[in-house]
Amino acid sequence: MKTTDIMARLRAKYPGENEYLQAVQEVLESVEDVYNQHPEFEQAKIVERMVEPDRIFTFRVTWVDDKGEVQTNTGYRVQFNSAIGPYKGGLRFHKAVTPSMLKFLGFEQTFKNALTTLPMGGAKGGSDFDPVGKSNDEIMRFCQAFMLELWQCIGPDQDIPAGDVGVGGREIGYLYGMYKKLAREYNTGVLTGKGSTWGGSILRPEATGFGALYFTQNLLHKAGKDIKGCKVAISGFGNVAWGACIKATELGAKVVAISGPDGVCEIPDGITREMIDYMLVMRASNRNRVQDMSDKFPAACKFTAGKKAWSVKCDIALPCAFQNELSEDDAKELKANGCWCCCEVSNMGCQPGAIHFFQHNGIFFAPGKAVNAGGVATSGLEMTQNASHISWSGAEVDAKLHFIMDSIHEQCVKYGTQPDGTIDYVKGANIAGFMKVATAMLEQGTI
């Protein structure tokens, strides 16, 4: 296998699908040497099959806004790979959603799910529907219309969607309500991220952020460092950033910045529990403004319009918002501000130039498919509870999440340790996930 040849074919076939092509190239560059040590992979054309989704559903979503006007959006579900389990991946409602974005996310999800040690394949879905400024009733009507088209494509042993950007517990509730009405069965296992009173797992809302901090803690311990007392800058203020703020604070770190599309809130004395709770209010408002935090807590927060979280002096950077949110210039600004560690919590949150800068300038870096896998891992635990008709305590779920994140870190170390003793977490995560999926595909024949 030559990465350059495969990428040339994909660029010719899918021109303009930049996010998807970027994700594929990163993985192929990491696994090329290992792949070429397995002629059986080459003979079965594993890579050529692995980079293409199994199928993509595209559908019109028509709904009525509060003014009584008919609105139309496009919905998608990308079922990428089911070699190790049923399709599993979130739904994203955001104005920037495209097939390229969802293909990249589904491809990444395939390897992330493989890292969790749980039997889950990779998928992603969503719509270009923009929740910002929409009323609760409009959100509900859109979710119902979206599920009207999606419901026959999913199932507890077929494809299990969850939340993502723009899709939280409220949206999952509306989606499930319509699914239940259409399918005429109370099958809670068909969606994850549900409410705790009807099949949801304790700690699922916090899991992505919690798992990210557990992984970060493992990385630091491996390097002989401790997170206690570190200053942490976090991008975003949604569900993932919220969970990361909770756990970072619990572990003794000081979260000194959160950000949004409008700018950054600097919190010199560290975020408080009251501020963390207010992040949920900000998210539910659909205003998408981090300035609301400084308006609510003017004595503790300083808002700067147009700036990112990386403009604030910190030890650890945690991108928690969106793909490609951290550029090479941002990476250089972070280093100038004293940052020595960046763990990517959003999917492909760092641009290639930023990753290369971190790796060549002595800054610890770990990729999203390893760092943020705690979210889908806990979704997998939710599926297990639903299938068994039981509910675990918070302590039980947290212990299992700890074990999974420890296992992911161990896999990254196993496959990413370099001859000089340093650890390439990007390479480690990619090879570990790839080998599991590739082996399963090989053993199941050419299908």
C-alpha positions as CSV (number, residue, x, y, z in Angstrom):
1,M,0.0,0.0,0.0
2,K,1.2,3.5,-0.9
3,T,-0.7,6.2,0.9
4,T,0.0,8.7,-1.9
5,D,-1.6,6.4,-4.5
6,I,-4.7,5.8,-2.5
7,M,-5.1,9.5,-1.6
8,A,-4.7,10.5,-5.2
9,R,-7.6,8.2,-6.2
10,L,-9.8,9.4,-3.4
11,R,-9.1,13.1,-4.2
12,A,-10.1,12.4,-7.8
13,K,-13.2,10.6,-6.7
14,Y,-14.3,13.0,-3.9
15,P,-13.0,16.4,-4.8
16,G,-13.8,19.1,-2.2
17,E,-14.5,16.6,0.6
18,N,-11.6,18.1,2.6
19,E,-12.5,16.9,6.1
20,Y,-13.0,13.3,5.0
21,L,-9.7,13.3,2.9
22,Q,-7.8,14.8,5.9
23,A,-9.0,12.1,8.3
24,V,-8.2,9.3,5.9
25,Q,-4.7,10.6,5.1
26,E,-3.9,10.9,8.8
27,V,-4.8,7.3,9.5
28,L,-3.1,5.9,6.4
29,E,0.1,7.7,7.1
30,S,0.2,6.2,10.5
31,V,-0.6,2.6,9.5
32,E,1.3,2.3,6.2
33,D,4.4,0.6,7.6
34,V,2.3,-1.9,9.7
35,Y,-0.1,-2.5,6.9
36,N,2.7,-3.4,4.5
37,Q,3.9,-6.1,6.9
38,H,0.6,-8.0,6.3
39,P,0.4,-9.1,2.7
40,E,-3.0,-10.7,3.6
41,F,-4.4,-7.2,4.1
42,E,-3.1,-6.1,0.7
43,Q,-4.5,-9.2,-1.0
44,A,-8.0,-8.6,0.5
45,K,-7.8,-4.8,-0.3
46,I,-8.6,-4.0,3.3
47,V,-7.7,-0.3,3.0
48,E,-9.6,0.3,-0.2
49,R,-12.7,-1.2,1.4
50,M,-12.2,0.5,4.8
51,V,-12.0,4.0,3.5
52,E,-15.4,3.8,1.8
53,P,-18.6,3.8,3.9
54,D,-20.9,0.8,3.8
55,R,-23.8,3.1,2.8
56,I,-25.1,6.7,3.1
57,F,-28.8,7.6,3.6
58,T,-29.7,11.1,2.4
59,F,-33.2,12.4,3.0
60,R,-35.3,15.6,3.0
61,V,-36.5,16.9,6.4
62,T,-39.6,19.1,6.2
63,W,-40.9,20.8,9.3
64,V,-43.0,23.9,10.3
65,D,-41.5,26.8,12.2
66,D,-43.3,28.9,14.9
67,K,-44.6,31.3,12.2
68,G,-46.3,28.5,10.4
69,E,-43.9,28.6,7.5
70,V,-42.6,25.3,6.0
71,Q,-38.8,24.8,6.3
72,T,-36.7,22.2,4.5
73,N,-33.3,20.7,5.6
74,T,-31.3,17.7,4.5
75,G,-30.7,14.8,6.8
76,Y,-28.0,12.1,6.6
77,R,-26.9,8.8,8.2
78,V,-23.5,7.5,7.2
79,Q,-23.1,3.8,8.2
80,F,-19.4,3.4,7.8
81,N,-18.2,0.1,9.1
82,S,-19.8,-2.8,11.0
83,A,-16.9,-5.2,11.2
84,I,-16.8,-5.4,15.0
85,G,-20.3,-4.5,15.9
86,P,-23.5,-2.6,15.0
87,Y,-23.1,0.9,13.7
88,K,-22.6,3.4,16.5
89,G,-22.2,7.1,16.3
90,G,-23.8,10.5,17.0
91,L,-26.1,12.8,15.2
92,R,-25.0,16.4,14.6
93,F,-27.3,19.3,14.0
94,H,-25.3,22.2,12.7
95,K,-25.5,24.6,9.7
96,A,-22.1,23.4,8.5
97,V,-23.0,19.7,8.2
98,T,-22.1,18.2,4.9
99,P,-21.6,14.6,3.6
100,S,-17.8,15.2,3.8
101,M,-18.0,16.2,7.5
102,L,-20.1,13.1,8.3
103,K,-17.9,10.8,6.3
104,F,-14.9,12.0,8.3
105,L,-16.7,11.6,11.6
106,G,-17.9,8.1,10.7
107,F,-14.4,7.1,9.6
108,E,-12.9,8.4,12.8
109,Q,-15.8,6.8,14.8
110,T,-14.9,3.4,13.4
111,F,-11.4,3.5,15.0
112,K,-12.5,5.2,18.2
113,N,-15.1,2.5,18.8
114,A,-12.5,-0.2,18.2
115,L,-10.3,1.4,20.8
116,T,-13.0,1.2,23.5
117,T,-12.8,-2.6,23.6
118,L,-16.6,-2.7,23.1
119,P,-18.2,-4.4,20.1
120,M,-19.3,-1.3,18.1
121,G,-18.9,-0.3,14.5
122,G,-18.7,3.3,13.2
123,A,-21.4,5.6,11.9
124,K,-22.4,9.3,12.0
125,G,-25.4,11.3,11.0
126,G,-27.1,14.6,11.3
127,S,-28.5,17.6,9.4
128,D,-27.7,21.1,8.3
129,F,-30.5,22.3,10.6
130,D,-29.2,25.2,12.7
131,P,-30.6,25.0,16.3
132,V,-29.3,28.5,17.2
133,G,-32.2,30.8,17.9
134,K,-34.8,28.1,17.5
135,S,-37.6,27.7,20.1
136,N,-38.1,24.5,22.0
137,D,-41.2,23.7,19.9
138,E,-39.2,24.2,16.7
139,I,-36.5,21.8,18.0
140,M,-39.2,19.2,18.8
141,R,-40.9,19.5,15.4
142,F,-37.6,19.2,13.6
143,C,-36.5,16.1,15.6
144,Q,-39.8,14.4,14.9
145,A,-39.6,15.1,11.2
146,F,-36.0,13.9,11.1
147,M,-36.9,10.6,12.8
148,L,-39.8,10.1,10.5
149,E,-37.2,9.5,7.8
150,L,-34.5,7.8,9.8
151,W,-36.4,5.3,11.9
152,Q,-36.4,2.3,9.5
153,C,-32.6,2.6,9.1
154,I,-31.7,2.1,12.8
155,G,-32.2,-0.5,15.5
156,P,-30.6,-1.8,18.7
157,D,-28.6,-4.5,16.8
158,Q,-28.4,-2.5,13.6
159,D,-27.5,1.2,14.1
160,I,-27.6,3.0,17.4
161,P,-27.4,6.8,17.1
162,A,-26.4,9.2,20.0
163,G,-26.0,12.9,20.5
164,D,-23.3,15.2,19.1
165,V,-23.0,18.9,18.4
166,G,-26.5,20.4,18.6
167,V,-28.0,17.2,19.9
168,G,-28.2,16.7,23.6
169,G,-30.6,15.0,26.0
170,R,-33.5,17.1,25.0
171,E,-33.1,16.2,21.3
172,I,-32.6,12.5,22.0
173,G,-35.9,12.6,24.0
174,Y,-37.8,14.1,21.1
175,L,-36.1,11.7,18.6
176,Y,-36.9,8.7,20.7
177,G,-40.5,9.7,21.3
178,M,-41.1,9.7,17.6
179,Y,-39.2,6.5,17.0
180,K,-41.4,4.8,19.7
181,K,-44.5,6.0,18.0
182,L,-43.5,4.8,14.6
183,A,-41.9,1.5,15.6
184,R,-44.7,0.7,18.1
185,E,-42.2,-0.8,20.5
186,Y,-40.5,0.5,23.7
187,N,-37.0,-0.4,22.7
188,T,-34.7,2.0,24.7
189,G,-31.6,0.4,23.1
190,V,-32.1,2.1,19.8
191,L,-30.7,5.5,21.0
192,T,-28.1,6.4,23.7
193,G,-27.8,9.6,25.7
194,K,-31.3,9.1,27.0
195,G,-32.9,10.6,30.1
196,S,-32.1,8.8,33.3
197,T,-35.7,8.0,34.0
198,W,-36.2,6.0,30.7
199,G,-33.1,4.0,30.0
200,G,-30.3,6.5,30.1
201,S,-27.0,5.7,31.9
202,I,-25.8,7.6,34.9
203,L,-22.8,9.7,33.9
204,R,-23.5,9.6,30.2
205,P,-23.8,13.4,29.8
206,E,-20.5,13.9,31.6
207,A,-18.7,10.9,30.0
208,T,-16.9,12.5,27.1
209,G,-15.4,15.2,29.3
210,F,-14.7,12.8,32.2
211,G,-13.0,10.2,29.9
212,A,-10.9,12.9,28.3
213,L,-9.5,14.0,31.7
214,Y,-8.9,10.3,32.7
215,F,-6.8,9.9,29.5
216,T,-5.0,13.2,30.0
217,Q,-4.2,12.1,33.5
218,N,-2.7,8.8,32.2
219,L,-0.6,10.7,29.7
220,L,0.7,13.0,32.3
221,H,1.5,10.2,34.8
222,K,3.4,8.4,32.0
223,A,5.4,11.5,31.5
224,G,6.0,11.9,35.3
225,K,3.7,14.8,35.7
226,D,0.5,15.6,37.6
227,I,-2.6,17.5,36.6
228,K,-3.1,19.0,40.0
229,G,-2.4,22.7,40.0
230,C,-2.3,23.0,36.2
231,K,-4.0,25.8,34.3
232,V,-6.4,24.4,31.7
233,A,-7.8,26.3,28.7
234,I,-11.0,24.7,27.2
235,S,-12.7,25.7,23.9
236,G,-16.5,25.5,23.8
237,F,-19.1,25.5,26.5
238,G,-21.3,22.6,25.4
239,N,-21.8,19.2,26.8
240,V,-18.2,18.0,26.3
241,A,-16.6,21.2,27.7
242,W,-19.0,21.0,30.6
243,G,-17.9,17.5,31.6
244,A,-14.2,18.4,31.1
245,C,-14.6,21.4,33.4
246,I,-16.2,19.3,36.1
247,K,-13.5,16.6,36.1
248,A,-10.5,18.9,35.6
249,T,-11.7,20.9,38.7
250,E,-12.3,17.7,40.7
251,L,-8.7,16.5,39.8
252,G,-7.3,19.8,41.2
253,A,-6.6,21.7,38.0
254,K,-7.8,25.2,37.4
255,V,-9.9,25.9,34.3
256,V,-8.9,29.5,33.3
257,A,-10.7,29.8,30.0
258,I,-13.7,28.7,28.0
259,S,-14.6,30.0,24.6
260,G,-17.4,30.3,22.0
261,P,-17.9,31.6,18.5
262,D,-18.1,35.1,19.9
263,G,-14.9,35.1,21.9
264,V,-13.3,33.9,25.1
265,C,-14.0,34.2,28.8
266,E,-10.9,34.3,30.9
267,I,-11.4,33.1,34.5
268,P,-8.2,33.9,36.3
269,D,-9.1,32.2,39.6
270,G,-10.5,29.1,37.9
271,I,-14.1,28.2,37.0
272,T,-16.4,27.5,39.9
273,R,-19.2,24.9,40.3
274,E,-21.8,27.6,39.9
275,M,-20.2,28.7,36.6
276,I,-20.1,25.1,35.4
277,D,-23.8,24.6,36.2
278,Y,-24.5,27.8,34.3
279,M,-22.9,26.3,31.2
280,L,-25.9,24.1,30.9
281,V,-28.2,27.1,30.9
282,M,-26.1,28.7,28.2
283,R,-26.3,25.6,26.1
284,A,-30.1,25.3,26.5
285,S,-30.6,28.9,25.5
286,N,-29.5,28.2,21.9
287,R,-27.9,31.6,21.9
288,N,-24.4,30.2,21.3
289,R,-22.7,33.1,23.2
290,V,-19.9,32.6,25.8
291,Q,-20.3,36.2,26.7
292,D,-23.3,35.2,28.7
293,M,-20.9,33.7,31.3
294,S,-19.2,37.1,31.8
295,D,-22.5,38.8,31.9
296,K,-23.6,36.4,34.7
297,F,-20.3,36.5,36.6
298,P,-18.7,39.9,35.8
299,A,-16.4,39.9,38.8
300,A,-14.9,36.5,38.0
301,C,-14.8,36.5,34.1
302,K,-13.3,38.8,31.5
303,F,-14.8,38.4,28.1
304,T,-12.8,39.3,25.0
305,A,-14.6,39.3,21.7
306,G,-13.0,37.6,18.7
307,K,-10.4,35.7,20.7
308,K,-9.9,32.0,21.3
309,A,-9.2,30.1,24.4
310,W,-5.6,29.7,23.2
311,S,-5.0,33.4,23.8
312,V,-5.0,32.7,27.6
313,K,-1.9,31.5,29.4
314,C,-2.2,27.8,30.3
315,D,-0.4,24.6,30.9
316,I,-2.9,22.3,29.2
317,A,-5.1,23.0,26.1
318,L,-8.3,20.9,25.6
319,P,-10.1,21.7,22.3
320,C,-13.7,20.6,23.0
321,A,-15.7,22.4,20.3
322,F,-15.4,21.6,16.6
323,Q,-13.1,19.9,14.0
324,N,-10.1,21.9,12.8
325,E,-10.7,24.5,15.4
326,L,-7.0,24.8,16.4
327,S,-4.6,26.0,13.7
328,E,-0.8,26.1,13.5
329,D,-0.9,29.7,14.5
330,D,-3.0,28.8,17.5
331,A,-0.5,26.1,18.4
332,K,2.4,28.7,18.3
333,E,0.3,31.0,20.5
334,L,-0.2,28.3,23.0
335,K,3.5,27.5,23.2
336,A,4.2,31.2,23.7
337,N,1.6,31.2,26.5
338,G,3.4,28.4,28.3
339,C,1.3,25.4,27.1
340,W,3.1,22.1,27.2
341,C,0.3,19.6,26.6
342,C,-2.7,19.5,24.2
343,C,-5.2,16.7,24.3
344,E,-7.7,16.8,21.5
345,V,-11.2,16.3,22.9
346,S,-13.2,17.4,19.8
347,N,-13.1,15.1,16.8
348,M,-10.0,16.1,14.7
349,G,-10.0,19.4,16.6
350,C,-6.4,20.3,15.5
351,Q,-5.3,21.0,12.0
352,P,-2.4,19.0,10.6
353,G,0.0,22.0,10.9
354,A,-0.9,22.3,14.6
355,I,-0.3,18.6,15.3
356,H,3.1,18.7,13.6
357,F,4.0,21.8,15.5
358,F,3.1,20.2,18.8
359,Q,5.0,17.0,18.0
360,H,8.2,18.9,16.9
361,N,8.3,21.3,19.7
362,G,8.2,19.1,22.8
363,I,4.4,19.6,23.5
364,F,2.5,16.4,24.5
365,F,-0.3,15.7,22.0
366,A,-3.0,13.0,21.9
367,P,-5.7,12.7,19.2
368,G,-9.5,12.9,19.7
369,K,-10.2,9.3,18.7
370,A,-8.3,8.2,21.9
371,V,-9.0,11.2,24.2
372,N,-12.8,11.6,23.6
373,A,-13.7,7.9,23.4
374,G,-15.2,7.9,26.9
375,G,-18.4,9.3,25.4
376,V,-19.1,6.5,23.0
377,A,-17.7,4.0,25.5
378,T,-20.4,5.0,28.0
379,S,-22.9,4.9,25.2
380,G,-21.8,1.3,24.8
381,L,-22.3,0.7,28.5
382,E,-25.8,2.3,28.2
383,M,-26.5,-0.2,25.4
384,T,-25.4,-3.1,27.7
385,Q,-27.7,-1.9,30.5
386,N,-30.6,-1.5,28.1
387,A,-30.1,-5.0,26.7
388,S,-29.9,-6.5,30.2
389,H,-32.8,-4.4,31.6
390,I,-30.7,-3.1,34.5
391,S,-29.2,0.1,35.7
392,W,-25.7,0.5,37.2
393,S,-24.8,3.0,39.8
394,G,-22.6,6.0,39.1
395,A,-19.7,4.4,40.8
396,E,-20.0,1.2,38.6
397,V,-20.2,3.2,35.4
398,D,-17.3,5.4,36.5
399,A,-15.2,2.4,37.3
400,K,-15.9,0.9,33.9
401,L,-15.1,4.2,32.2
402,H,-11.8,4.4,34.1
403,F,-10.9,0.9,32.9
404,I,-11.8,1.6,29.3
405,M,-9.7,4.9,29.2
406,D,-6.8,3.1,30.9
407,S,-7.0,0.4,28.2
408,I,-7.1,2.9,25.4
409,H,-4.0,4.6,26.8
410,E,-2.2,1.3,27.1
411,Q,-3.0,0.5,23.5
412,C,-1.6,3.9,22.4
413,V,1.6,3.3,24.3
414,K,1.9,-0.2,22.9
415,Y,1.7,0.8,19.3
416,G,3.0,4.4,19.6
417,T,6.3,4.0,21.5
418,Q,9.2,5.1,19.3
419,P,12.8,3.8,19.3
420,D,13.9,6.8,21.3
421,G,11.3,6.0,24.0
422,T,8.9,8.8,23.2
423,I,5.2,8.1,22.5
424,D,3.5,9.1,19.3
425,Y,-0.1,9.0,20.5
426,V,-1.5,9.7,17.0
427,K,0.3,6.7,15.5
428,G,-0.5,4.5,18.5
429,A,-4.2,5.2,18.4
430,N,-4.5,4.8,14.7
431,I,-2.6,1.5,14.5
432,A,-4.4,0.0,17.5
433,G,-7.9,0.8,16.1
434,F,-6.9,-0.1,12.5
435,M,-5.5,-3.6,13.4
436,K,-8.7,-4.6,15.3
437,V,-11.0,-3.5,12.4
438,A,-8.7,-4.8,9.6
439,T,-8.4,-8.2,11.3
440,A,-12.2,-8.5,11.7
441,M,-12.8,-7.6,8.1
442,L,-10.2,-10.1,6.9
443,E,-11.8,-12.9,9.0
444,Q,-15.3,-12.2,7.7
445,G,-14.4,-12.5,4.0
446,T,-14.8,-10.2,1.1
447,I,-18.3,-8.6,1.6
